Amino acid sequence: MGQSVGSAGVFLVMTLVNLYLFIVVLRFILQFSKADFYNPISQALAKATSPLVRPLQKVIKPIGRIDLATLTIAFLVKAVGLAVVYLIASGGMPPTIGLLLGALTGVITTLLDIYFYALIGSIILSWVAPQSSHPGAMLVYQITEPVLGPVRNILPSLGGLDLSPIFVFITINVIEIMVIGTIGQMSGMPRHLIAGL
């Protein structure tokens, strides 16, 4: 019974932590992409994350389009989540270096996952609703365009066939294999704990 309660606790904590981490990282991406702040989805994300992000923004200033305060909150949310899970599962705290590397891996994984699914969403939308003005569709385009645009400028035109998403998918997979795989192994934490949603 105790083990079942512990497993349920771990699942609940990781689900809530990863969900909030997703929201914080999405806020970061929207700011980085200069997405429409007045979009209702952007407004909802800002309201959900402002209680933690706003106070830190007074101390940590952004560098260009990179909002370091939002990234710091994302890192701290994942680190606290991992620490709580370890406490529930083993009754102790993980090694500090492992905790920090695990949190870093979790944030990067979430960032890449959001771009991955946004790219899939933009491809589907380009087929079924290319001129959609839905707030969600608009944000998907605003998130992916800063990533796809530079790749399109490098690739030669193939008569209306856009291959830029393929190259971005390949880049995401290479980063996951090389960077995240390496940092994740160095952390010594199980992959399912540090992964995103």
Order of alpha helices (4+ residues) and beta strands (2+ residues): alpha-alpha-alpha-alpha-alpha-alpha-alpha-alpha
